[in-house]
C-alpha cells in the first residue's frame, strides 16, 4: 500500500470515528517531530503496539480484504502469568461493506466484538478441530449475555449496540453490511505476533 493511500485511510477513519462520538487518545495525532521529543515515559505506546494499524492481509485489495483498527490500550502476555498490570486490550475498528477480515482464531485471547454504530456487522463462525480445521459442530456463543446456538458456518448479525463474545479457538470472519461499521473490541491481552491462527495462510 502506498503511503498516500494509508494517509487517506487514516484521515477518513478518524473522521468516521469522531462522527460516532468516539475520540482517539492524544498520541494518535503526534507529528514526527513530537515523536522524536518523547523519552522513555512513552515507551508503553511502542512496546504494547498501541496506535494505528491498517492491513490488506497481503491481498493487495484493501477495500475487499482488509481492516482498519486503532489499539487504544493493551497489556503484554507476560502480565497474564503474574496477573499484574494490564490484563486487557481495547481496539476501535472500521469495517467496510463486504470488506472481509479473513477466517481466523486466537490461541489465548477472549474478545467481545461490539457494533458501535453504522451498518450491520456480519460474523461467520466455526468451531475448530483438534487439528485446527473447521468442525461441523454447532457453536454455542454469547451475545450480550444471552446464549445463541449457531450451526457450523452460521452467521450472527450484530446491529448497532449489540456484541458477541468470541472464545479462544473459535474461528471467525466478519464484514460490514448495508453501510460501514464502527466496531469496538474489548479483550484479554492482544498479541498479534503469536496469537493469531488464520485458516488460510496470509
Secondary structure as GFF3:
##gff-version 3
##sequence-region A 1 202
A	DSSP	alpha_helix	3	19	.	.	.	ID=ss1
A	DSSP	three_ten_helix	26	29	.	.	.	ID=ss2
A	DSSP	alpha_helix	32	36	.	.	.	ID=ss3
A	DSSP	three_ten_helix	40	42	.	.	.	ID=ss4
A	DSSP	alpha_helix	43	47	.	.	.	ID=ss5
A	DSSP	beta_strand	51	55	.	.	.	ID=ss6
A	DSSP	beta_strand	67	74	.	.	.	ID=ss7
A	DSSP	alpha_helix	77	82	.	.	.	ID=ss8
A	DSSP	beta_strand	88	95	.	.	.	ID=ss9
A	DSSP	beta_strand	101	106	.	.	.	ID=ss10
A	DSSP	beta_strand	111	127	.	.	.	ID=ss11
A	DSSP	beta_strand	139	143	.	.	.	ID=ss12
A	DSSP	beta_strand	146	150	.	.	.	ID=ss13
A	DSSP	beta_strand	155	158	.	.	.	ID=ss14
A	DSSP	beta_strand	163	166	.	.	.	ID=ss15
A	DSSP	beta_strand	170	188	.	.	.	ID=ss16
A	DSSP	beta_strand	196	198	.	.	.	ID=ss17
###
